[in-house]
Amino acid sequence: MEKTILYYTHNREDACFEQKIMDNIKQKAGDIPIISISHKPLDMGINICVGDVGLSYRNEWRQILYGAKLAETRFLVFCESDVLYPQEYFDFDPPSDGIWRYDNVWMCFNGERAPQSFRRKKYTEGAQICSRDYIMEKLEQQLAGQPQWYDGREYVRDNGKKRLTLRKMPFEFFHGDTPLISFKTGNGVRFSTDVMRGREYRKINLPGIGNANDLRKEYICD
C-alpha cells in the first residue's frame, strides 16, 4: 500500500454533517489505511486526539505533521471535515513525488445569503495527495520556532507573520470526471474563499452530484 489517508479536523462542524463526510471517506477509501488527527476523540482509523487546541491554520498544519510522522507510506491523501470526495480522488496513484491536486473542485455555500449554485474553485489544499517525506520536510521548515499550538482564527497575518500555507509550493493537477464538493458552512478558519469568475463557473446542477439545493438538504443537518 503506497497511500495513507490523513483526516484532519477541528471538530467544529455540526456533528451530523461531519459524520456524513467521514462515512463517505470510509466508504470510498477501500483498503487505504486512515489516520485521523482531531480535537475530539473519533472513530476514524487510527486516531490522534490533540485536544481543543484552538482553530487556526497553524494548528491544522501541526495536526497534519503529527499524522504524517505516524504514517509509513510513500504518499499521504489529505481529507478535510467539510469536503465530499469522489471515488476518483482515492483511486489516483501519483506517478512521481511532490504534490498532486484534484482539478474538478466546486464550492457549496450554506446560509441565508449564500449563493444557490455551485461555484468553481481552481483547487483546494484539502484535496491533494503529497509524498510523505516532501510534505514533512516543508511543514517542519514552516513550523520551526513556532508555538506548538496557536489559539485563534487566522486570515492573512498571524502574530505579525504570514499564515502558514502550501499555496506557493509547486504542484501538478490530476483529473477526475466527478466533481469534488467543498462545503463552506461558516464553521471553518475562514468564512469565505476565492472562486473562479464567469458564468461557466456557476452551476445549479453538476454531473454525478445533482442539484446544489438538494445536496445541501442531504448533507447540512438542521
Beta strands, then each sheet from edge to edge (+ up, - down):
strand 1: 3-8
strand 2: 34-38
strand 3: 46-49
strand 4: 75-80
strand 5: 83-84
strand 6: 99-102
strand 7: 105-109
strand 8: 118-121
strand 9: 128-131
strand 10: 157-158
strand 11: 161-162
strand 12: 172-174
strand 13: 180-184
strand 14: 202-203
strand 15: 205-206
strand 16: 210-211
sheet 1: 3+ 2+ 1+ 4+ 9- 6+ 12+
sheet 2: 5+ 13- 7- 8+ 14-
sheet 3: 10+ 11-
sheet 4: 15+ 16-
end
